Amino acid sequence: MTKIDYQETTSDLLARIDIHKKYGSRDIDEWMLHLINPQKGWKILDVGCGAGKQCFLFYKALEGEADITGGDVNPELLEKARQENSKIGNRIKFIDLDFNHKFPLEDNQYDLLTSCFAIYYSQDIPFTISEMHRVIKPGGCLFTTGPMPENKSLFYEIIFEATEKPIPPMPGSSRYSSLIHKAIQALFSKVEIQIFENPLIFETVDPFLAYTRASLSEDRKLWKSLFDESGEFEHVMQQIKIVAERRIAQDGKLVMTKVVGGFIATK
């Protein structure tokens, strides 16, 4: 098993979501809804729900006519979700759920299970996938999203140029299209891959640096080769700023393309 010492903070997660909306040209929520085509009356579970983004998206799209549950291990993000849920009369259920352990749920319950940008932090991928499979109804659907190997290549190019140090394997882009895809194929009767590309265009350096800071604040636990000394983080951020400003001066903008894989699996 691979234990990944990582837990997203609310502020960093929401900062990146906001930047995607402001500087991206495509809407990943519209893409996801089009692929899944959820139906009124469905029973839906979102694993690794964070602050509830997907749950509220389904609630709105289905006009509240669905049984929706979100589960996460992060109490700060769950509290954020529950506060938002109170505004709609607590129509969504939010539960404590650690996908590294047996789900506190019965077999064959859900028409749809989603897990967006979360599953690659699993310690034991086959176990987590098997728990997802267990709680989905026969004929039901699993939908997951995660970064593909070519995701945000500019981000890594700039960090490498700034530090001259190799980029460590990221849990998502190094595991999602390989280990996770194979684990899903092993259990589900049918698996499709869909690709979503969203160029984020930065004409000034500040939003790119905000994105980088939000990404690296927690990733320092994973990037030990870059941040092995006290104060190293701010030094690296300053070097990244210099490289990013030079590239903007040369090209007029930074174009960082998010490349996301969507796996649609049928039980």
N, C-alpha and C positions, 0 to 999 in steps of 0.2 A: 504494500500500500504506500502511496505517496502522500505525505501530509504536507499541505501547503499553508504556511503561516500567513494568512491573508484574511482581512475582514474590511470591507469597504465602509468608509464613514459616510454618514448622510450628506455632509456638505460637499465632499468630493464627488460622490455619485450624482447629486443634483446639479452640480456645476457642469459636469460633462454632458448631462442630458440637455441642459440649457444651451450649451455651445453647439451641440448637434442641431438643435432647432434653429438657432440664429444663423449659423454659417453653412449648414448643409442645404442641398438643393432638392433632396428627396425625403419623403416621410416614411420611416420604417414601420410606423404603426399602420398606415394605409396598406403597405406591402404585406404585412403580416395578416391583417384582416382579410385581404383579398385571397391569400393563399389558403387560410384556414376555413373561411366562410362559416363562422360559428352560427348556430341556430338557437332560436328562442326555445326555452325548455331544457336546454342542455345542462348537465352538471359538469362544472369546470373547476380544475385545480391548477393554480400557478405555483410552482415550486421555486424557491429562491425569489420570492415576490418583492423583496426589498420594501420600498415605501408604497407598494401597491399599484404601480403604474399600469401593468397589464390588466389587473383586476378591474380597475376603474375604466379602462378602455373597453373591456368586454361589457361591463355594466351599461355604459353609454350606448355602445353599438347595438345591444340587445334590448335597450329601453327597460332595463331592470328585470327582464323576464328570463332569468337564468339563475341557477344555484351556483354561486361563485365563492370559492375559498382560496385564500392566499396563505402560503406558509413560508416562514423564514426563521433563521437562527439568530438574526441580529435584533436585539430588543429595541435599539434606538430607531431603526428603520420601521419595525413593526408598530412602534408608538406613533410614528409619523403617519403610517397607513391608517391606524385606528382613529387618529384625530380627523383625518380627511373623511373617513367612513361615517363619522358622527354627523357630518353635514348632509348625508343622504339617508339618515335614519338607520345606520348600521345594517344596511341591506347585504353587505358582503361579510363573510366570516374570515377572520385572520387568526391563524394558529401558530404556535411554536412548532417548527419543523426543521430538524437537522437531517439533511439528506445523507449524512454519513451513518445514520442509524435507521432502524426499521421505522417506517412511517406509522404514526398513530392512527391508522386508517384501515378500514375493512377492504377486502378484495373486491375487484370488479365493480367499482363505483362510478367512475368518471367517463363521460363521453369524450372529454378533451382534457389533456394535461399539457401544460406549457412550462417551459423553463428557459428564460431568456437571459443570456450572458451570465450564467451561474454554474452550470453543470460541470464545467472544466475545473472547478475548485474541489471537486469530489476527491476524497482520499482513495476510494475504491470504486472506480468507474463501473465495472460490471455489476457490483452490488447496488449502486444507486440506480442504474438503468433497470435492474431487475425489480426494485421496489416501485419504480414508475410503472413498469409493465404490469405488476401485480394489481395495482389499484385502478387501472384502466379497464373499462368494460370490453368484452370481446367485440371486435369491430370498431372500437374507439380509436382515438388518434393521440399521438404524442407529437408535439411541435417544440423544437428547441432552436435557439440561435446561438451563434458564437463566431469569433473571429477566424477567418481563414489565414493560411500562412502568409499571403501577400497583403494582409490588412495593414493600413496606415504605414506604408513603407517609408514615406518621407519623415515621419516622426522618428523612426529608428535611424535613418540616414543622418539626420541632424544631431541626434544624441551621440552617434558613433564619431561624427566629425568633430564634435565638441570635446569628447573625452578621449578619443583614440583607444577606447577599450571595447572588447567584444560585447555584443548584446547577449545577455543570458536568455535561454529559452523561456518564453512566456507560457504560462499554463494554458491559455486559450489557443493561440495560434499554433502552438506545438503539439496540442493534444486533440483539438476539436475535430478536425477533418480526418484524423487517423484513428486514435484509440476510441474516441467516443462514437464515431461513425460505425466502426467495426462492432462495438458492443451493442449498438442499436440493431444493426443488421442481424446479429446472432439471435435476437429474441423476437423481433417483430416480423410479420409476414411480408410487409412491403415497406420500402424506404425510398423516398425521393429527396434529391438535393436541389435547392433553389438558391441562387446567389443574388444578394442585394449589394449594390455599390452606391456609395453616397460621398461625393467629393465635398470636403469642407474647405472653403476658400477664405483665406485670411489675407487681407490687404494691409493690415498693420500687425505688429509683432505681439501686442498685448493679449489678444484672445488666444493666440497659439501658446503663449507662455502660461496663461491661465489653465488651458487644457493640459499642458505638460505638467504643471504643478499638481493639478488634481489627479493626474494619472500616477505620478511618481511619489506623491506624499506617502501612500501606503506601499507602493511597489518597492520602496527602499529595502523592505524585508526580502524581496526577491532579487534585487540588483545589488547584492553585497559587494561585487567586484567594483562597483562605481561609488558606493557610499560606505566605505570602510573606516572613515575617520570622522570625528566630531567636526561639525561645520562644513563637511564635504558637500552636503546637499545644496546649500546656497551658492557655493563656488561652482558646482556643476550647472546650476540654473543660470548663473551669470555667463558661463561659457556657451550654453545653449542660446541665450539671448543674442550674443555676438554673432554666432553662426546664422541664426534665423534672420537677424537684421541684414546681414550681408546677402543672403539669398533673396530677400524682398527687394533690396536695392538693385539686384541684378535682374530679377524676373518680374518684379512688380507685385508679386503675391506669392503666397504659399498655398499649394493645393495638396491636401492630405486626404487620401481616399480611404474611407471605411469600406472594407470588403467583408461581408457577413455571409455565413452559410446558414440556410434554414433547412433543417431536417424534418420531414413530415413522414411519420411512421404509423402504420396501421397494425393494430393487434389482431 
